[in-house]
Amino acid sequence: MSTRNSSDLAGKVALVSGAARGIGRAIALRLAKAGADVGLVDINPAVEETARLVRETGRKACIATADISDGTAAREAAARVAAELAPVDLLVNNAGIVNNIAPVEKMSDEAWQREVGVNLTGAFNLVRATVASMAARGFGRIVNISSVAARGGLARQVGYSATKAGLLGLTHTVALEYARKGVTCNAVLPGMVETENVKAMPAEIREEAMAMTPACRFGEPEEIAALVAFLCGPEAGYITGAEIDISGGGHLNSLVLGSRRELKK
Ligand SMILES: NC(=O)c1ccc[n+]([C@@H]2O[C@H](COP(=O)([O-])OP(=O)(O)OC[C@H]3O[C@@H](n4cnc5c(N)ncnc54)[C@H](O)[C@@H]3O)[C@@H](O)[C@H]2O)c1
């Protein structure tokens, strides 16, 4: 059993996708505070601010601006982080989008393809770009940020829900293939988290979601980040292929918010 603190990531290099804001920024900062240098991959130049905050903790930050849905761009981003910091030990697939809110019959090809491209192919691209090196060095941690929508479905967000469920399949398979090589792969399934997107939701929707959450509040990005840091840490080596809900009990409701509203109509 390790005697190191569960949050001790000194000497590790992390790559966090979608690190420009929200949960991704909180994860990058939490990993840096635990001692990791952090590669920040995002399509949004606001990732500069996350880099500044990481450096304030005393750790190194490397910015790799990239659209992770593009396999070449994702590979180049991972290579850049490895060249500037060191090969990636901890990969957090956090970048995710909702591209369209519409019933299945009205979902455009473009919206569906974009959600699959970013949410699922993007994660696959970054796993493929980093996992062989982790396995060769006998250590790696991969955390995929899924959603409670992976299980309960989400009316009018078929692409989002399907890709978040797809991430669970990716998680299980990577866990199976690499467990003997010291690489773990787990999925984190948040409920509603107080990010910019969620704060901007209409009050009526926020209230309804809150009422369906046993904890009667939304999560904070830092709470998701703390779970990710634990899964990346030395004491989490026997956890792999897991799907961990972090939803204030919201996952206990079989239907998530969007679906319940639809059924009332
Ligand atoms: N906020 C919530 O309530 C909640 C709940 C469950 C799951 N999640 C998941 O957590 C993750 C983060 O959510 P958030 O609320 O912080 O989102 P956010 O929209 O605030 O941040 C997502 C980040 O991903 C980046 N991104 C988008 N497309 C990209 C691309 N093609 N390449 C690289 N970067 C890209 C964005 O620029 C942005 O910085 C997402 O995967 C989301 O689905 C969020």
The ligand as a Tripos MOL2 file, in Angstrom:
@<TRIPOS>MOLECULE
LIG
   44    48     1     0     0
SMALL
NO_CHARGES

@<TRIPOS>ATOM
      1 N1        -21.6960   21.7300  -16.2930 N.am      1 LIG1
      2 C1        -22.4130   20.6700  -16.0230 C.2       1 LIG1
      3 O1        -23.4380   20.7470  -15.3340 O.2       1 LIG1
      4 C2        -21.9960   19.3080  -16.5390 C.ar      1 LIG1
      5 C3        -22.7270   18.1930  -16.1540 C.ar      1 LIG1
      6 C4        -22.3410   16.9320  -16.6030 C.ar      1 LIG1
      7 C5        -21.2350   16.8030  -17.4470 C.ar      1 LIG1
      8 N2        -20.5530   17.9190  -17.8150 N.ar      1 LIG1
      9 C6        -19.4170   17.7250  -18.7070 C.3       1 LIG1
     10 O2        -18.2570   18.2950  -18.1180 O.3       1 LIG1
     11 C7        -17.3970   18.7930  -19.1320 C.3       1 LIG1
     12 C8        -17.0960   20.2640  -18.8910 C.3       1 LIG1
     13 O3        -18.3140   20.9630  -18.8010 O.3       1 LIG1
     14 P1        -18.3710   22.5460  -18.5950 P.3       1 LIG1
     15 O4        -19.7290   22.8360  -18.1120 O.co2     1 LIG1
     16 O5        -17.1980   22.9970  -17.8050 O.co2     1 LIG1
     17 O6        -18.2770   23.0250  -20.1260 O.3       1 LIG1
     18 P2        -17.7980   24.4160  -20.7720 P.3       1 LIG1
     19 O7        -18.6070   24.6110  -21.9970 O.co2     1 LIG1
     20 O8        -17.7870   25.5000  -19.7430 O.co2     1 LIG1
     21 O9        -16.2850   24.0940  -21.1590 O.3       1 LIG1
     22 C9        -15.9770   23.1720  -22.1650 C.3       1 LIG1
     23 C10       -14.6160   23.5260  -22.7350 C.3       1 LIG1
     24 O10       -14.3430   22.6280  -23.8290 O.3       1 LIG1
     25 C11       -13.7690   23.3850  -24.8880 C.3       1 LIG1
     26 N3        -14.0040   22.7500  -26.1720 N.ar      1 LIG1
     27 C12       -15.1740   22.6630  -26.8550 C.ar      1 LIG1
     28 N4        -14.9940   22.0780  -28.0330 N.ar      1 LIG1
     29 C13       -13.6670   21.7740  -28.1220 C.ar      1 LIG1
     30 C14       -12.8590   21.1710  -29.1120 C.ar      1 LIG1
     31 N5        -13.3890   20.7530  -30.2870 N.pl3     1 LIG1
     32 N6        -11.5390   21.0170  -28.8840 N.ar      1 LIG1
     33 C15       -10.9960   21.4500  -27.7220 C.ar      1 LIG1
     34 N7        -11.7140   22.0360  -26.7410 N.ar      1 LIG1
     35 C16       -13.0310   22.1990  -26.9410 C.ar      1 LIG1
     36 C17       -14.4850   24.7310  -24.7960 C.3       1 LIG1
     37 O11       -13.7820   25.7560  -25.5000 O.3       1 LIG1
     38 C18       -14.5610   24.9600  -23.3120 C.3       1 LIG1
     39 O12       -13.4300   25.6300  -22.8170 O.3       1 LIG1
     40 C19       -18.1060   18.5530  -20.4700 C.3       1 LIG1
     41 O13       -17.6690   17.3370  -21.0370 O.3       1 LIG1
     42 C20       -19.5590   18.4310  -20.0420 C.3       1 LIG1
     43 O14       -20.3330   17.6540  -20.9500 O.3       1 LIG1
     44 C21       -20.8990   19.1650  -17.3950 C.ar      1 LIG1
@<TRIPOS>BOND
     1     1     2 1
     2     2     3 2
     3     2     4 1
     4     4     5 ar
     5     4    44 ar
     6     5     6 ar
     7     6     7 ar
     8     7     8 ar
     9     8     9 1
    10     8    44 ar
    11     9    10 1
    12     9    42 1
    13    10    11 1
    14    11    12 1
    15    11    40 1
    16    12    13 1
    17    13    14 1
    18    14    15 2
    19    14    16 1
    20    14    17 1
    21    17    18 1
    22    18    19 2
    23    18    20 1
    24    18    21 1
    25    21    22 1
    26    22    23 1
    27    23    24 1
    28    23    38 1
    29    24    25 1
    30    25    26 1
    31    25    36 1
    32    26    27 ar
    33    26    35 ar
    34    27    28 ar
    35    28    29 ar
    36    29    30 ar
    37    29    35 ar
    38    30    31 1
    39    30    32 ar
    40    32    33 ar
    41    33    34 ar
    42    34    35 ar
    43    36    37 1
    44    36    38 1
    45    38    39 1
    46    40    41 1
    47    40    42 1
    48    42    43 1
@<TRIPOS>SUBSTRUCTURE
     1 LIG1         1 GROUP 0 **** ****
